[in-house]
Amino acid sequence: MSTNENKKRSFKLPTAYTVLLAITAIIAIATYFIPGVKKATLADFVMAPITGLKESIDIAIFVLLIGGFLGVTTKTGALDAGIGNVVAKLKGKELILIPVLMFLFSLGGTSFGMAEETIAFTALVTTTMIIAGFDPLVSVGTIILGAGCGVLGSTVNPFLVSVSIGALKGVNIATNQVIVIGTNIALWLSSLLISIFFVMNYAKKVHADKSNTLLSDSEIRQANEAFIGNKDGKEEIIEFTGQRKVVLSLFAFTFLVMVAGIIPWEEFGITIFANTAFLTGAPLGSWWFSELGMWFVIMAIIIGLVYRMTELEIVNSFLDGAAEMVGVALVIGVSKGISVIMGSTGLDAYVLSKASSVLIGMSPIIFTVVAYLIYMALSFFIPSTSGLAGLSMPIFGPLAVSLGFSPEVIISIFSAGSGIVNLVTPTSGVIMGTLAIAKVDYSSWVKFVTKVLLAIFVASAIILSIAMMMV
């Protein structure tokens, strides 16, 4: 047995499904010891995963359709050829991929809350990182920490900032968005720089010596089989033909349109996409998972035709790709079941009410740090940023104002608290889905990200405390 396998034997969590069901069971049992909440029945527990899947069916279908799109594109060999070409040109400079990609993902996170959308990039980035000489954990770190740090420091993210400001306005509290943006830029850049440091440091070690990986032989083997088609990690050289270059251009175009489709252009006063509803019935800027899913289907067909695949080859490749994502779709649904049981029993409102009462009578710094910790706890149970904003801001906003504290910094505290938890919580479909695609165990991710989270927590707590004292 290898050294890596021995390392993993010492600490190995069950599968994601078992972890999520165990958390759901613990929450259900907890309702019997908490006064004032509806007791969870056996039926509530049994039906939570399927109800969660129903409530997240749009994301689950989106993931399946992305899988189909990737299946067709992969069949052409364009991805392997293109990635091989890029890596060959970066020979000796592969590390530059990490900060560049992390910054780009973070831009999506801070501007429009890029989260679930990153699942679409996982297979491509993981393939690239493996061929570049790294491991799948580098890919996961690049994607989750990149986009996640952007969300942690949301500047104009409508799902966090706009919903929070709207919720405060609903209880007659006006906010200065300039303060929110300024504080959150500091949160965004500090957490991103910390994350880049840790990911690059780990990547250097793995690139220099593969035995430095935190992954087991089993994880490495599964990733190699999934992304480069063999077990020894030696990629086959595929010719980067003109036809494949066209396919790769269409592939890149697909993702550019996806990003354009979900950025809320009207929020920024941009109206140039107002007349783009002819394809899906919704203009670019108001697309969501249904429109995005069909866009990937359309482009899968176009790519197949451009590569001169037969109708049967296109269909079979699409179905094979979608089949690879079934497990990911199910994980997303099961993770949503935790929020379902929290909401149906009223446990989310109970936790929120008790948490707010703890903050009364504290100094600015203590208030800030404790509020940060409370939001971290709340985000574990309510991983939806917009959902938590709508629930918590009408409670925490007036409380902060009554104590003489800034409601703007409360938004930043919420942004940091929910952001840091959503980098690791198993209740997040994004985390579990990304790990499932990259063939990385949840325990491996926890082992890697713990030091990163501690560093981000300290930096964010300092920034928030300074902001609370200055505003």
C-alpha atoms as one frame of an Amber mdcrd trajectory, in Angstrom:
protein
   0.000   0.000   0.000   1.361   3.463  -0.926   2.214   6.305   1.439  -0.637
   8.438   0.140  -3.143   5.661   0.696  -1.885   5.189   4.259  -2.261   8.903
   4.905  -5.868   8.782   3.804  -6.694   5.716   5.847  -5.942   7.684   9.042
  -8.791  10.113   8.356 -11.473   9.440   5.787 -15.016  10.741   5.874 -17.875
   8.719   4.413 -19.228   9.719   1.010 -20.839  13.117   0.518 -24.300  11.545
   0.574 -23.752   9.974   3.995 -22.288  13.184   5.450 -25.217  15.263   4.215
 -27.839  12.775   5.397 -26.140  12.612   8.806 -26.291  16.410   9.123 -29.968
  16.337   8.128 -30.649  13.676  10.773 -28.833  15.655  13.476 -30.859  18.762
  12.682 -34.101  16.760  12.725 -33.249  15.255  16.128 -32.228  18.682  17.482
 -35.756  20.023  16.953 -36.990  17.757  19.765 -34.756  19.586  22.258 -35.540
  23.150  21.183 -38.703  24.855  22.451 -40.858  26.851  20.067 -40.008  25.007
  16.854 -41.962  22.369  14.976 -40.663  18.893  15.733 -39.305  17.151  12.673
 -41.107  13.916  11.938 -39.624  10.818  10.358 -41.448  11.821   7.189 -39.786
  15.270   7.269 -36.383  13.586   7.403 -37.176  10.983   4.751 -38.608  13.531
   2.329 -36.014  16.281   2.895 -33.562  15.042   0.204 -36.211  14.606  -2.484
 -37.816  17.943  -1.593 -34.353  19.479  -1.747 -33.856  17.971  -5.186 -37.218
  19.354  -6.302 -36.302  22.821  -5.047 -32.905  22.710  -6.737 -34.059  20.872
  -9.856 -33.097  23.831 -12.065 -29.477  23.610 -10.906 -29.475  19.809 -11.142
 -30.752  19.855 -14.738 -28.290  22.628 -15.568 -25.440  20.400 -14.347 -26.686
  17.452 -16.425 -26.917  19.597 -19.555 -23.422  20.994 -18.977 -22.241  17.403
 -18.727 -23.822  16.661 -22.089 -22.190  19.722 -23.637 -18.800  18.688 -22.272
 -19.376  15.137 -23.506 -19.809  16.334 -27.090 -16.890  18.775 -26.884 -14.605
  16.159 -25.340 -15.495  13.712 -28.117 -13.992  16.116 -30.665 -10.620  16.083
 -28.890 -10.505  19.892 -29.092 -10.204  20.379 -25.335  -7.302  17.956 -24.953
  -5.531  19.412 -27.982  -6.098  23.009 -26.904  -5.054  22.436 -23.303  -1.983
  20.526 -24.437  -1.074  23.418 -26.709  -1.443  26.006 -23.917   0.515  23.931
 -21.402   3.298  23.355 -23.938   3.612  27.121 -24.460   3.672  27.686 -20.694
   6.330  25.041 -20.103   8.135  26.120 -16.952   5.568  28.879 -16.286   2.518
  26.734 -15.473   2.023  28.422 -12.106   0.839  31.614 -13.790  -2.429  29.832
 -14.594  -3.393  29.862 -10.909  -3.422  33.606 -10.068  -4.858  34.523 -13.468
  -7.760  32.074 -13.201  -8.393  32.841  -9.516  -8.590  36.562 -10.229 -10.990
  36.031 -13.134 -13.240  33.770 -11.054 -13.150  36.297  -8.205 -14.290  39.055
 -10.553 -17.372  36.968 -11.290 -17.934  36.373  -7.588 -17.703  39.988  -6.460
 -19.734  41.380  -9.361 -22.608  38.970  -9.896 -22.232  36.290  -7.225 -20.631
  33.649  -9.446 -21.027  30.354  -7.600 -23.097  27.571  -9.163 -21.858  28.720
 -12.557 -18.294  27.675 -11.678 -19.373  24.033 -11.774 -19.360  24.379 -15.551
 -15.617  25.125 -15.529 -14.530  22.311 -13.202 -13.830  19.614 -15.784 -11.862
  21.962 -18.042  -9.768  23.496 -15.249  -9.104  20.092 -13.659  -7.914  18.647
 -16.965  -5.675  21.666 -17.486  -4.140  21.432 -14.013  -3.449  17.696 -14.268
  -1.749  18.059 -17.652   0.226  21.044 -16.305   1.686  18.774 -13.635  -0.510
  19.620 -10.660  -3.336  17.613  -9.050  -7.147  18.001  -8.900  -6.905  19.730
  -5.518  -5.160  22.655  -7.225  -8.088  22.859  -9.628 -10.652  22.813  -6.814
  -8.712  25.460  -4.890  -8.442  27.672  -7.953 -12.174  27.519  -8.659 -13.755
  27.475  -5.200 -11.373  29.922  -3.534 -11.227  32.174  -6.595 -14.963  32.659
  -7.025 -15.606  32.260  -3.291 -13.274  35.095  -2.294 -15.090  37.311  -4.775
 -18.436  36.466  -3.173 -16.903  36.919   0.299 -16.020  40.460  -0.741 -19.143
  41.194  -2.793 -19.052  44.725  -4.173 -22.058  44.922  -6.503 -23.265  41.319
  -6.260 -27.054  41.785  -6.529 -27.834  38.514  -4.723 -26.023  39.730  -1.606
 -25.566  43.498  -1.667 -28.783  44.507  -3.415 -30.943  42.056  -1.455 -29.362
  43.205   1.828 -29.862  46.896   1.043 -33.427  46.166  -0.050 -34.141  44.244
   3.162 -32.801  47.117   5.279 -34.835  49.601   3.264 -37.887  47.505   4.082
 -37.367  48.301   7.794 -36.681  52.002   7.049 -32.879  51.875   7.278 -31.020
  53.803   4.571 -27.527  52.623   3.607 -24.550  54.169   1.833 -23.437  51.638
  -0.781 -20.059  53.374  -1.176 -19.165  52.243   2.361 -20.227  48.684   1.558
 -18.200  48.644  -1.670 -15.092  50.104  -0.005 -15.137  47.640   2.891 -15.870
  44.690   0.646 -13.074  45.533  -1.798 -10.683  45.183   1.142 -12.306  41.843
   2.079 -12.175  40.632  -1.526  -8.544  41.460  -2.270  -7.157  40.348   1.108
  -8.890  36.959   0.991  -7.938  36.488  -2.678  -4.256  37.204  -2.049  -4.231
  34.819   0.915  -5.876  32.104  -1.179  -3.536  32.585  -4.131  -0.555  32.251
  -1.784  -1.761  28.951  -0.325  -2.858  27.426  -3.644   0.375  28.381  -5.409
   2.507  27.152  -2.521   0.756  23.764  -2.588   0.904  23.631  -6.393   4.681
  24.237  -6.356   5.192  21.340  -3.954   3.076  18.951  -6.022   4.694  20.033
  -9.272   8.153  19.413  -7.807   7.263  16.069  -6.226   3.964  14.231  -6.786
   4.300  12.514  -3.384   3.519  15.895  -1.763  -0.117  15.625  -2.837  -2.784
  15.510  -0.129  -4.867  13.204  -2.305  -4.915   9.429  -2.079  -3.800   7.159
  -4.901  -7.469   6.337  -5.426  -8.419   9.996  -5.936  -5.497  10.570  -8.302
  -6.329   7.447 -10.278 -10.014   8.344 -10.608  -9.130  11.879 -11.729  -6.634
  10.665 -14.324  -9.150   8.186 -15.712 -11.890  10.840 -15.807  -9.918  13.721
 -17.293  -7.036  12.314 -19.330  -8.241   8.796 -19.969  -5.472   6.775 -18.396
  -4.067   5.792 -15.034  -0.441   6.878 -15.231  -1.034  10.599 -15.762   0.789
  10.676 -19.120  -1.354  12.532 -21.583  -1.737  11.426 -25.182  -0.613  14.055
 -27.689  -3.596  15.085 -29.828  -3.074  17.228 -32.917  -4.486  20.747 -32.632
  -6.074  20.855 -36.094  -7.899  23.770 -37.678 -11.207  22.030 -37.113 -10.427
  21.612 -33.418  -9.422  25.260 -33.191 -12.864  26.218 -34.473 -14.494  23.904
 -31.931 -12.413  25.418 -29.132 -13.418  28.910 -30.257 -17.075  27.886 -30.101
 -16.429  26.372 -26.663 -14.971  29.673 -25.408 -17.823  31.612 -27.033 -20.330
  29.417 -25.170 -18.924  30.455 -21.808 -18.628  34.113 -22.765 -22.321  34.169
 -23.605 -23.081  32.303 -20.359 -21.333  35.015 -18.348 -23.039  37.752 -20.373
 -26.361  36.024 -19.780 -26.205  36.184 -15.985 -24.611  39.584 -15.339 -27.508
  41.911 -14.367 -26.692  44.569 -16.955 -29.695  46.741 -16.140 -28.489  47.032
 -12.542 -25.456  48.852 -13.949 -27.514  50.986 -16.338 -26.418  49.042 -19.443
 -29.229  48.454 -21.956 -27.405  47.174 -25.053 -28.690  43.616 -24.468 -32.343
  44.600 -24.114 -33.244  43.126 -27.525 -31.590  39.718 -27.117 -34.656  37.754
 -26.004 -35.217  36.129 -29.419 -33.409  32.891 -28.490 -34.746  31.964 -25.040
 -37.491  34.514 -24.426 -35.302  36.319 -21.878 -32.655  38.944 -22.736 -29.000
  38.545 -21.797 -28.637  39.687 -18.220 -31.779  37.953 -17.026 -30.870  34.381
 -17.931 -30.925  31.768 -15.225 -30.469  28.020 -15.129 -33.226  27.119 -17.615
 -31.948  29.526 -20.270 -28.332  28.625 -19.562 -29.074  24.924 -19.809 -30.674
  25.258 -23.226 -27.819  27.453 -24.410 -25.401  24.608 -23.625 -27.640  22.157
 -25.492 -27.729  24.410 -28.553 -23.967  24.845 -28.557 -23.412  21.100 -28.076
 -25.386  20.490 -31.259 -23.529  23.226 -33.157 -20.125  21.924 -32.037 -21.113
  18.386 -33.039 -22.192  19.545 -36.483 -19.066  21.670 -36.997 -16.936  18.635
 -36.175 -19.046  16.608 -38.640 -20.300  14.152 -36.044 -23.321  12.074 -36.980
 -26.662  12.571 -35.242 -26.115   9.331 -33.311 -22.614  10.394 -32.224 -23.891
  13.746 -30.968 -26.733  12.160 -28.993 -24.602   9.373 -27.514 -21.780  11.761
 -26.582 -24.288  14.111 -24.965 -25.903  11.304 -22.966 -22.528   9.927 -21.884
 -21.495  13.361 -20.643 -24.780  13.882 -18.811 -24.457  10.450 -17.182 -21.112
  11.528 -15.685 -22.936  14.338 -13.865 -25.799  12.340 -12.315 -23.955  11.942
  -9.019 -23.223  15.680  -8.921 -26.874  16.545  -9.500 -27.969  14.227  -6.687
 -25.417  15.695  -4.262 -26.783  19.181  -4.957 -30.310  18.003  -4.172 -29.351
  16.189  -0.961 -27.434  19.232   0.300 -30.498  21.406  -0.309 -32.499  19.039
   1.898 -30.751  20.476   4.959 -32.161  23.936   4.247 -35.564  22.368   3.602
 -35.781  20.762   7.031 -34.484  23.942   8.698 -37.211  25.974   7.037 -40.087
  23.537   7.499 -39.493  23.253  11.252 -38.838  26.955  11.825 -35.388  26.166
  13.177 -33.778  28.775  10.902 -35.896  31.610  12.374 -35.251  30.344  15.924
 -31.480  30.293  15.449 -31.588  33.765  13.896 -33.590  35.238  16.753 -31.358
  33.758  19.462 -28.209  34.806  17.621 -29.258  38.451  17.415 -29.988  38.644
  21.148 -26.396  37.647  21.944 -25.028  40.866  20.409 -26.683  43.342  22.772
 -24.368  45.424  24.987 -21.052  44.684  23.248 -18.199  47.033  22.275 -17.707
  47.702  18.536 -14.844  45.223  18.107 -16.465  42.457  20.176 -19.789  43.101
  18.418 -18.100  42.811  15.019 -16.232  39.587  15.762 -19.220  37.916  17.453
 -21.567  38.995  14.628 -19.026  37.557  12.169 -19.064  34.223  14.023 -22.862
  34.237  14.215 -23.171  34.814  10.486 -20.759  31.944   9.909 -22.994  29.674
  11.968 -26.153  30.889  10.241 -24.595  30.356   6.811 -23.937  26.706   7.605
 -27.668  26.137   7.943 -28.785  28.661   5.313 -26.163  28.549   2.518 -28.248
  30.780   0.223 -26.858  34.326   0.428 -30.033  35.969  -0.859 -32.182  33.825
   1.443 -30.082  34.621   4.507 -29.979  38.317   3.612 -33.772  38.459   3.418
 -34.140  36.643   6.741 -31.393  38.309   8.774 -31.084  41.928   7.691 -34.510
  43.018   9.074 -33.291  41.689  12.454 -29.581  42.541  12.539 -29.916  45.934
  10.801 -32.247  47.572  13.367 -30.262  45.953  16.196 -27.022  47.504  14.922
 -28.615  50.933  14.509 -30.133  50.809  18.003 -26.669  50.075  19.409 -25.092
  52.909  17.428 -23.323  50.696  14.895 -23.135  50.947  11.106 -25.752  49.009
   9.113 -23.370  49.141   6.114 -20.710  47.210   8.020 -23.396  44.690   9.027
 -23.777  43.949   5.308 -20.010  43.474   5.046 -20.001  41.224   8.124 -22.745
  39.153   6.530 -20.776  39.045   3.259 -17.610  37.847   5.013 -19.376  35.390
   7.331 -21.441  33.702   4.654 -18.560  33.879   2.196 -16.009  32.104   4.360
 -18.408  29.308   5.343 -19.473  28.731   1.763 -15.838  27.905   0.961 -16.080
  24.690   2.964 -19.608  23.843   4.136 -20.975  20.464   3.023 -24.428  22.064
   2.857 -23.316  23.925  -0.285 -24.213  22.252  -3.546 -21.401  24.193  -5.225
 -18.732  22.758  -2.906 -20.011  19.197  -3.050 -20.716  19.355  -6.758 -17.284
  20.725  -7.643 -15.540  18.123  -5.490 -17.605  15.333  -7.040 -16.655  16.405
 -10.565 -12.958  16.813  -9.707 -12.909  13.392  -7.934 -11.671  14.978  -4.683
 -12.947  13.675  -1.329 -14.523  16.206   1.009 -12.022  15.254   3.737  -9.130
  16.123   1.413 -10.623  19.540   0.729 -11.113  20.206   4.463  -7.525  19.218
   5.157  -6.245  21.618   2.511  -8.524  24.590   3.117  -8.445  24.777   6.930
  -5.277  26.910   7.101  -6.588  29.127   4.313  -9.841  29.756   6.189  -8.043
  30.594   9.432  -5.876  33.180   7.656  -8.893  34.670   5.858 -10.884  34.795
   9.107  -8.167  36.765  10.934  -7.648  39.203   8.041 -11.396  39.741   7.579
 -12.014  40.223  11.312  -9.355  42.942  11.403 -10.762  44.706   8.330 -14.342
  44.572   9.664 -13.341  45.787  13.115 -11.481  48.764  11.646 -14.460  49.560
   9.424 -16.896  49.387  12.343 -14.778  51.811  14.399 -14.256  54.243  11.515
 -17.805  54.445  10.121
